[in-house]
Amino acid sequence: MERTPRTILIRTIGVLFFIGISIFGYNRFGRYLQGPRIVDISLERYQTIETLSVLVEGSTNNTESMTINERTIPMNDDSTFSEVVVLSPGTNIMEIVVTDSFGKQKEYRYTLYSTKTNSPYKNNYTEAQQAQEEQENAESLPS
């Protein structure tokens, strides 16, 4: 086979075309190889919180659905999310699972410690029960 300038030119163009197609394909579909991931989130791995709720917000990449502690979280069109999560007093483990359109999942785990011990809500049932007992006692007394 002769190495004429024409065959060298055709081979070079063919190799460059193949490299160009490969780069285009990776840029277009390479994100699916990486899978789903959280790009930015308002939590730290181990965090102390002084309330019984926390606002979790951030953004994701290559994600079709997201759950926090098995509860589906709605995402905006630009792959951002914002959700208030209720905590119990003491240690709370928050598991965040992101899933892409191919079913590939990635799990993130955050440990939050809530120092708040008293609930901001009163126990209305106990108060109502005590009021009912007082009323029954008042009715049973002779006038």
Backbone as ProteinMPNN parsed JSONL, in Angstrom:
{"seq_chain_A": "MERTPRTILIRTIGVLFFIGISIFGYNRFGRYLQGPRIVDISLERYQTIETLSVLVEGSTNNTESMTINERTIPMNDDSTFSEVVVLSPGTNIMEIVVTDSFGKQKEYRYTLYSTKTNSPYKNNYTEAQQAQEEQENAESLPS", "coords_chain_A": {"N_chain_A": [[0.836, -1.171, 0.0], [0.594, 2.117, -0.881], [1.92, 5.144, 0.379], [0.651, 7.705, -0.23], [0.13, 11.236, -0.423], [-2.604, 11.684, -0.535], [-3.893, 9.353, 0.623], [-2.843, 9.516, 3.18], [-3.968, 11.936, 4.032], [-6.73, 11.287, 3.942], [-6.88, 9.242, 5.873], [-6.055, 10.694, 8.153], [-8.124, 12.589, 8.359], [-10.228, 10.803, 8.816], [-9.461, 9.696, 11.334], [-9.499, 12.032, 12.946], [-12.196, 12.684, 12.671], [-13.394, 10.477, 13.963], [-12.363, 10.856, 16.571], [-13.557, 13.32, 17.145], [-16.305, 12.61, 17.097], [-16.301, 10.834, 19.249], [-15.638, 12.537, 21.431], [-17.826, 14.289, 21.323], [-19.912, 12.458, 21.862], [-19.228, 11.633, 24.487], [-19.408, 14.072, 25.888], [-22.097, 14.557, 25.564], [-23.433, 12.275, 26.599], [-21.963, 11.392, 28.747], [-22.56, 12.201, 31.326], [-24.46, 10.438, 32.221], [-22.983, 8.248, 32.84], [-21.739, 8.983, 35.197], [-23.782, 9.027, 37.038], [-26.458, 9.738, 39.465], [-26.215, 12.613, 41.624], [-25.722, 14.728, 44.499], [-25.15, 18.065, 44.275], [-24.992, 20.432, 45.779], [-25.798, 21.134, 49.145], [-27.603, 22.109, 52.088], [-26.785, 21.004, 54.461], [-24.519, 19.548, 56.899], [-22.28, 16.775, 57.398], [-22.17, 15.881, 60.122], [-24.005, 17.477, 62.468], [-25.133, 19.926, 64.786], [-28.24, 21.013, 65.924], [-30.477, 23.52, 67.056], [-33.199, 23.436, 67.046], [-36.387, 21.793, 66.371], [-36.782, 21.255, 63.765], [-35.535, 21.372, 60.4], [-34.428, 23.168, 57.573], [-33.918, 21.803, 54.522], [-32.123, 22.289, 51.709], [-30.953, 22.494, 48.324], [-29.081, 21.453, 45.405], [-29.139, 19.167, 42.627], [-27.6, 16.789, 40.374], [-28.128, 15.066, 37.332], [-30.431, 13.73, 38.214], [-33.489, 12.11, 38.722], [-35.419, 11.473, 40.652], [-35.891, 11.991, 44.195], [-35.475, 11.106, 47.59], [-36.044, 11.67, 51.063], [-35.455, 10.077, 53.955], [-37.16, 8.016, 53.015], [-39.29, 9.476, 52.013], [-40.735, 11.064, 49.326], [-39.314, 13.794, 47.642], [-40.199, 16.804, 46.142], [-38.781, 18.185, 43.168], [-37.509, 21.113, 41.549], [-37.636, 22.447, 38.152], [-35.047, 23.174, 37.523], [-33.494, 21.379, 38.881], [-33.285, 21.851, 41.63], [-34.04, 21.745, 45.157], [-36.128, 22.119, 48.066], [-36.982, 21.617, 51.315], [-38.692, 21.171, 54.411], [-37.694, 19.405, 57.194], [-38.807, 17.492, 59.851], [-37.519, 17.008, 63.087], [-36.646, 14.785, 65.777], [-36.128, 15.111, 69.336], [-32.704, 14.854, 70.249], [-30.518, 12.462, 68.686], [-30.664, 12.268, 65.167], [-30.918, 10.507, 62.179], [-30.504, 11.159, 58.859], [-31.375, 9.965, 55.798], [-30.673, 10.351, 52.497], [-31.679, 9.64, 49.298], [-30.858, 9.592, 45.949], [-32.0, 9.156, 42.624], [-31.42, 8.223, 39.25], [-32.585, 8.398, 35.784], [-32.114, 5.864, 34.819], [-32.359, 4.159, 36.895], [-30.231, 3.98, 38.616], [-28.865, 4.434, 41.806], [-27.841, 6.624, 44.482], [-26.748, 7.02, 47.769], [-26.894, 9.26, 50.49], [-25.865, 10.114, 53.754], [-26.705, 11.784, 56.684], [-26.047, 12.95, 59.948], [-27.842, 14.394, 62.449], [-28.052, 16.322, 65.387], [-30.392, 17.239, 67.644], [-30.781, 19.715, 69.987], [-32.954, 20.677, 71.229], [-35.371, 20.089, 73.658], [-37.932, 20.428, 74.722], [-41.146, 20.399, 73.397], [-42.591, 22.819, 71.229], [-45.286, 22.816, 71.225], [-48.227, 22.453, 73.157], [-49.457, 19.781, 75.18], [-52.41, 19.166, 74.365], [-54.333, 17.194, 74.695], [-53.932, 16.056, 77.237], [-54.408, 18.31, 78.839], [-57.097, 18.802, 78.193], [-58.233, 16.471, 79.133], [-57.757, 16.728, 81.9], [-59.29, 19.025, 82.431], [-61.82, 18.029, 81.876], [-62.072, 16.102, 83.906], [-62.028, 17.775, 86.159], [-64.369, 19.167, 85.717], [-66.257, 17.102, 85.919], [-65.868, 16.404, 88.597], [-66.71, 18.763, 89.81], [-69.405, 18.734, 89.134], [-70.288, 16.51, 90.499], [-70.201, 17.21, 93.127], [-72.259, 18.163, 95.873], [-74.534, 20.94, 95.761]], "CA_chain_A": [[0.0, 0.0, 0.0], [1.405, 3.317, -1.019], [1.645, 6.25, 1.303], [0.528, 8.928, -1.001], [-0.456, 12.31, 0.385], [-4.065, 11.563, -0.511], [-4.286, 8.35, 1.622], [-2.504, 10.057, 4.502], [-4.988, 12.943, 4.324], [-8.009, 10.605, 4.199], [-6.757, 8.568, 7.172], [-6.015, 11.726, 9.19], [-9.496, 13.106, 8.482], [-11.021, 9.734, 9.446], [-9.106, 9.626, 12.753], [-10.011, 13.248, 13.586], [-13.655, 12.552, 12.717], [-13.689, 9.508, 15.017], [-12.08, 11.52, 17.856], [-14.61, 14.328, 17.334], [-17.546, 11.905, 17.451], [-16.12, 10.292, 20.606], [-15.726, 13.657, 22.383], [-19.224, 14.725, 21.325], [-20.712, 11.445, 22.568], [-18.946, 11.674, 25.927], [-19.984, 15.304, 26.44], [-23.554, 14.468, 25.516], [-23.976, 11.167, 27.38], [-21.052, 11.029, 29.832], [-23.183, 12.463, 32.631], [-25.185, 9.248, 32.642], [-22.003, 7.329, 33.409], [-21.452, 9.433, 36.557], [-24.922, 8.712, 37.884], [-27.055, 10.864, 40.176], [-25.423, 13.121, 42.748], [-26.096, 16.006, 45.095], [-24.086, 19.029, 44.016], [-24.932, 21.391, 46.883], [-26.836, 20.878, 50.141], [-27.474, 23.006, 53.234], [-26.468, 20.219, 55.648], [-23.178, 19.012, 57.083], [-22.347, 15.351, 57.758], [-22.513, 15.809, 61.551], [-24.416, 18.841, 62.738], [-25.981, 20.151, 65.956], [-29.313, 21.951, 65.608], [-31.167, 23.944, 68.274], [-34.644, 23.403, 66.814], [-36.926, 20.471, 66.058], [-36.963, 21.141, 62.318], [-34.418, 21.918, 59.634], [-34.705, 23.395, 56.161], [-32.935, 21.138, 53.667], [-32.22, 22.786, 50.344], [-29.743, 22.284, 47.554], [-29.26, 21.144, 43.989], [-28.676, 17.843, 42.237], [-27.201, 16.584, 38.982], [-28.5, 13.772, 36.752], [-31.357, 13.124, 39.167], [-34.898, 12.108, 38.337], [-36.223, 11.511, 41.872], [-35.12, 12.135, 45.432], [-36.224, 10.82, 48.813], [-35.416, 11.901, 52.36], [-36.061, 9.106, 54.881], [-38.191, 7.309, 52.249], [-40.368, 10.389, 51.631], [-40.385, 11.682, 48.05], [-39.137, 15.237, 47.702], [-40.375, 17.401, 44.81], [-37.659, 18.987, 42.687], [-37.848, 22.117, 40.542], [-37.145, 22.157, 36.807], [-33.601, 23.378, 37.474], [-32.916, 20.351, 39.762], [-33.096, 22.315, 42.999], [-35.072, 21.279, 46.072], [-36.228, 22.799, 49.347], [-37.946, 20.851, 52.117], [-38.537, 21.241, 55.86], [-37.703, 18.067, 57.777], [-39.057, 17.523, 61.285], [-36.571, 16.203, 63.844], [-37.009, 14.452, 67.148], [-35.037, 15.505, 70.23], [-31.594, 13.908, 70.278], [-29.84, 12.113, 67.439], [-31.511, 11.97, 64.008], [-30.167, 10.103, 60.999], [-31.243, 11.524, 57.658], [-30.895, 9.251, 54.622], [-31.121, 10.963, 51.252], [-31.405, 8.758, 48.163], [-31.143, 10.2, 44.648], [-32.117, 8.127, 41.582], [-31.459, 8.771, 37.894], [-33.609, 7.814, 34.908], [-31.786, 4.473, 34.541], [-32.539, 3.396, 38.124], [-29.011, 3.996, 39.415], [-29.105, 5.191, 43.037], [-26.727, 6.98, 45.348], [-27.287, 7.337, 49.089], [-26.142, 10.169, 51.342], [-26.317, 9.966, 55.132], [-26.361, 12.91, 57.542], [-26.425, 12.778, 61.346], [-28.184, 15.675, 63.061], [-28.362, 16.222, 66.812], [-31.261, 18.335, 68.053], [-30.641, 20.0, 71.417], [-34.262, 21.109, 71.726], [-36.007, 18.988, 74.369], [-39.356, 20.695, 74.931], [-41.907, 20.663, 72.189], [-43.248, 24.127, 71.305], [-46.726, 22.602, 71.266], [-48.7, 21.914, 74.428], [-50.186, 18.535, 75.075], [-53.813, 19.568, 74.519], [-55.135, 16.055, 75.128], [-53.821, 15.951, 78.692], [-55.107, 19.456, 79.425], [-58.533, 18.598, 78.003], [-58.626, 15.393, 80.037], [-57.778, 17.292, 83.24], [-60.444, 19.93, 82.51], [-63.024, 17.202, 81.925], [-62.134, 15.521, 85.251], [-62.403, 18.851, 87.081], [-65.784, 19.458, 85.496], [-67.022, 15.983, 86.482], [-65.784, 16.523, 90.056], [-67.549, 19.899, 90.212], [-70.806, 18.325, 88.965], [-70.645, 15.489, 91.47], [-70.304, 17.826, 94.459], [-73.596, 18.749, 96.128], [-74.507, 22.399, 95.835]], "C_chain_A": [[0.886, 1.24, 0.0], [0.969, 4.369, -0.011], [1.642, 7.559, 0.53], [-0.069, 10.005, -0.111], [-1.972, 12.205, 0.488], [-4.508, 10.548, 0.541], [-3.955, 8.819, 3.033], [-3.552, 11.079, 4.932], [-6.326, 12.294, 4.678], [-7.97, 9.9, 5.554], [-6.767, 9.585, 8.324], [-7.407, 12.302, 9.417], [-10.388, 12.073, 9.161], [-10.745, 9.627, 10.938], [-9.654, 10.84, 13.497], [-11.539, 13.211, 13.696], [-14.069, 11.594, 13.837], [-13.447, 10.122, 16.4], [-13.146, 12.562, 18.152], [-15.932, 13.704, 17.744], [-17.463, 11.36, 18.88], [-16.252, 11.387, 21.656], [-17.158, 14.158, 22.472], [-20.099, 13.743, 22.112], [-20.475, 11.465, 24.062], [-19.542, 12.923, 26.563], [-21.503, 15.234, 26.507], [-24.112, 13.432, 26.492], [-23.096, 10.751, 28.554], [-21.635, 11.257, 31.209], [-23.965, 11.255, 33.135], [-24.243, 8.194, 33.218], [-21.678, 7.689, 34.851], [-22.576, 9.085, 37.521], [-25.444, 9.931, 38.618], [-26.141, 11.321, 41.312], [-25.996, 14.438, 43.238], [-24.913, 16.942, 44.923], [-23.893, 19.945, 45.219], [-26.071, 21.082, 47.84], [-26.551, 21.727, 51.375], [-27.144, 22.267, 54.532], [-24.979, 19.889, 55.699], [-23.332, 17.569, 57.535], [-22.765, 15.149, 59.214], [-22.774, 17.236, 61.995], [-25.3, 18.889, 63.984], [-26.956, 21.265, 65.63], [-30.051, 22.282, 66.9], [-32.681, 23.965, 68.124], [-35.082, 21.975, 66.524], [-37.278, 20.332, 64.576], [-35.771, 21.791, 61.629], [-34.854, 22.067, 58.188], [-33.571, 22.777, 55.356], [-33.152, 21.649, 52.26], [-30.892, 22.594, 49.645], [-30.06, 22.026, 46.099], [-28.629, 19.794, 43.682], [-28.263, 17.847, 40.769], [-27.641, 15.193, 38.544], [-29.509, 13.026, 37.618], [-32.789, 13.237, 38.659], [-35.806, 12.174, 39.565], [-35.317, 11.532, 43.09], [-36.019, 11.821, 46.614], [-35.372, 11.186, 50.027], [-36.165, 11.025, 53.352], [-37.29, 8.453, 54.258], [-39.407, 8.163, 51.906], [-39.934, 11.129, 50.372], [-40.365, 13.199, 48.176], [-39.324, 15.805, 46.299], [-39.159, 18.261, 44.444], [-38.154, 19.956, 41.621], [-37.273, 21.707, 39.187], [-35.634, 22.306, 36.697], [-32.857, 22.471, 38.457], [-32.554, 20.871, 41.142], [-34.252, 21.809, 43.848], [-35.017, 22.083, 47.353], [-37.332, 22.113, 50.143], [-37.637, 21.044, 53.601], [-38.681, 19.825, 56.409], [-37.848, 18.212, 59.285], [-38.105, 16.553, 61.979], [-37.159, 15.831, 65.193], [-35.863, 14.912, 68.047], [-33.955, 14.432, 70.261], [-31.028, 13.659, 68.891], [-30.845, 11.712, 66.362], [-30.611, 11.599, 62.846], [-31.04, 10.359, 59.785], [-30.601, 10.821, 56.465], [-31.522, 9.872, 53.378], [-30.703, 10.048, 50.103], [-31.807, 9.491, 46.888], [-31.076, 9.098, 43.584], [-32.137, 8.801, 40.222], [-32.477, 8.021, 37.044], [-33.332, 6.362, 34.554], [-31.928, 3.585, 35.78], [-31.302, 3.328, 38.996], [-29.225, 4.917, 40.613], [-27.798, 5.518, 43.748], [-27.326, 7.467, 46.66], [-26.317, 8.249, 49.844], [-26.719, 10.051, 52.745], [-25.784, 11.125, 55.963], [-26.852, 12.614, 58.951], [-26.625, 14.155, 61.951], [-28.528, 15.438, 64.519], [-29.154, 17.457, 67.198], [-31.162, 18.513, 69.564], [-31.961, 20.438, 72.039], [-34.952, 19.926, 72.395], [-37.504, 19.198, 74.551], [-40.015, 21.001, 73.603], [-42.556, 22.04, 72.31], [-44.76, 24.011, 71.385], [-47.113, 21.995, 72.607], [-49.434, 20.606, 74.179], [-51.653, 18.832, 75.378], [-54.679, 18.419, 75.016], [-55.114, 15.94, 76.646], [-54.554, 17.1, 79.366], [-56.62, 19.282, 79.309], [-59.046, 17.511, 78.949], [-58.705, 15.91, 81.479], [-58.979, 18.217, 83.427], [-61.737, 19.139, 82.613], [-63.175, 16.571, 83.317], [-62.541, 16.561, 86.277], [-63.882, 19.176, 86.962], [-66.659, 18.351, 86.089], [-67.004, 16.041, 88.006], [-66.661, 17.641, 90.565], [-69.016, 19.526, 90.114], [-71.222, 17.31, 90.031], [-70.752, 16.032, 92.892], [-71.717, 18.363, 94.656], [-73.508, 20.259, 96.26], [-75.116, 22.946, 97.064]], "O_chain_A": [[1.811, 1.363, 0.803], [-0.195, 4.451, 0.381], [2.543, 8.389, 0.655], [-0.723, 9.681, 0.88], [-2.554, 12.599, 1.498], [-5.428, 10.847, 1.302], [-4.703, 8.55, 3.973], [-3.975, 11.079, 6.088], [-6.984, 12.721, 5.627], [-8.944, 9.961, 6.305], [-7.413, 9.36, 9.348], [-7.82, 12.481, 10.562], [-11.219, 12.43, 9.996], [-11.675, 9.483, 11.731], [-10.221, 10.687, 14.579], [-12.104, 13.654, 14.695], [-15.006, 11.885, 14.58], [-14.254, 9.923, 17.308], [-13.595, 12.678, 19.292], [-16.608, 14.211, 18.639], [-18.438, 11.419, 19.628], [-16.915, 11.184, 22.673], [-17.657, 14.424, 23.565], [-20.925, 14.154, 22.927], [-21.422, 11.328, 24.836], [-20.115, 12.854, 27.651], [-22.116, 15.796, 27.415], [-25.133, 13.668, 27.137], [-23.46, 9.834, 29.291], [-21.251, 10.583, 32.165], [-24.113, 11.07, 34.343], [-24.666, 7.343, 34.0], [-21.373, 6.806, 35.653], [-22.328, 8.871, 38.708], [-24.939, 11.037, 38.425], [-25.394, 10.527, 41.885], [-26.663, 15.162, 42.499], [-23.806, 16.647, 45.373], [-22.762, 20.205, 45.63], [-27.187, 20.799, 47.405], [-25.395, 22.029, 51.673], [-27.221, 22.864, 55.606], [-24.277, 19.943, 54.69], [-24.401, 17.178, 58.006], [-23.632, 14.322, 59.498], [-21.898, 18.098, 61.915], [-26.118, 17.996, 64.206], [-26.571, 22.321, 65.128], [-30.23, 21.409, 67.75], [-33.376, 24.471, 69.006], [-34.258, 21.064, 66.441], [-37.985, 19.404, 64.183], [-35.091, 22.645, 62.2], [-35.554, 21.214, 57.643], [-32.413, 23.173, 55.487], [-34.224, 21.472, 51.681], [-29.839, 22.538, 50.281], [-31.151, 22.331, 45.617], [-27.717, 19.339, 44.373], [-28.545, 18.789, 40.029], [-27.533, 14.24, 39.315], [-29.434, 11.803, 37.735], [-33.238, 14.299, 38.229], [-36.838, 12.845, 39.539], [-34.148, 11.149, 43.031], [-37.184, 12.219, 46.642], [-34.151, 11.034, 50.019], [-37.363, 11.205, 53.568], [-38.336, 8.35, 54.898], [-40.453, 7.624, 51.544], [-38.874, 11.756, 50.357], [-41.277, 13.806, 48.74], [-38.678, 15.343, 45.359], [-38.593, 18.96, 45.283], [-39.096, 19.661, 40.886], [-36.518, 20.74, 39.089], [-35.004, 21.644, 35.873], [-31.719, 22.76, 38.825], [-31.61, 20.379, 41.76], [-35.317, 21.482, 43.326], [-33.984, 22.662, 47.689], [-38.477, 22.039, 49.697], [-36.474, 21.078, 54.002], [-39.66, 19.133, 56.127], [-37.106, 18.961, 59.92], [-37.907, 15.426, 61.525], [-38.069, 16.496, 65.687], [-34.741, 15.085, 67.571], [-34.258, 13.239, 70.297], [-31.057, 14.537, 68.028], [-31.756, 10.921, 66.608], [-29.644, 12.305, 62.56], [-32.158, 9.855, 59.684], [-29.432, 11.048, 56.157], [-32.744, 9.91, 53.233], [-29.526, 9.723, 49.952], [-32.94, 9.951, 46.754], [-30.212, 8.223, 43.635], [-32.789, 9.83, 40.046], [-33.152, 7.114, 37.532], [-34.218, 5.681, 34.038], [-31.648, 2.388, 35.717], [-31.328, 2.667, 40.034], [-29.706, 6.04, 40.462], [-26.803, 4.802, 43.637], [-28.291, 8.231, 46.666], [-25.104, 8.044, 49.838], [-27.93, 9.904, 52.908], [-24.588, 11.418, 55.957], [-27.949, 12.085, 59.129], [-25.711, 14.979, 61.971], [-29.214, 14.471, 64.854], [-28.661, 18.581, 67.097], [-31.425, 17.583, 70.327], [-32.06, 20.554, 73.261], [-35.106, 18.872, 71.779], [-38.266, 18.232, 74.535], [-39.495, 21.769, 72.793], [-43.028, 22.397, 73.389], [-45.445, 25.012, 71.593], [-46.414, 21.127, 73.13], [-49.964, 20.369, 73.093], [-52.079, 18.754, 76.53], [-55.674, 18.659, 75.7], [-56.156, 15.749, 77.272], [-55.249, 16.892, 80.361], [-57.346, 19.592, 80.253], [-60.145, 17.613, 79.494], [-59.636, 15.559, 82.203], [-59.619, 18.19, 84.478], [-62.648, 19.524, 83.346], [-64.284, 16.511, 83.849], [-63.322, 16.261, 87.18], [-64.563, 19.426, 87.956], [-67.691, 18.637, 86.695], [-68.017, 15.757, 88.644], [-67.29, 17.514, 91.615], [-69.809, 19.967, 90.947], [-72.389, 17.263, 90.419], [-71.329, 15.382, 93.764], [-72.305, 18.942, 93.743], [-72.539, 20.794, 96.799], [-75.154, 24.162, 97.246]]}, "name": "protein", "num_of_chains": 1, "seq": "MERTPRTILIRTIGVLFFIGISIFGYNRFGRYLQGPRIVDISLERYQTIETLSVLVEGSTNNTESMTINERTIPMNDDSTFSEVVVLSPGTNIMEIVVTDSFGKQKEYRYTLYSTKTNSPYKNNYTEAQQAQEEQENAESLPS"}
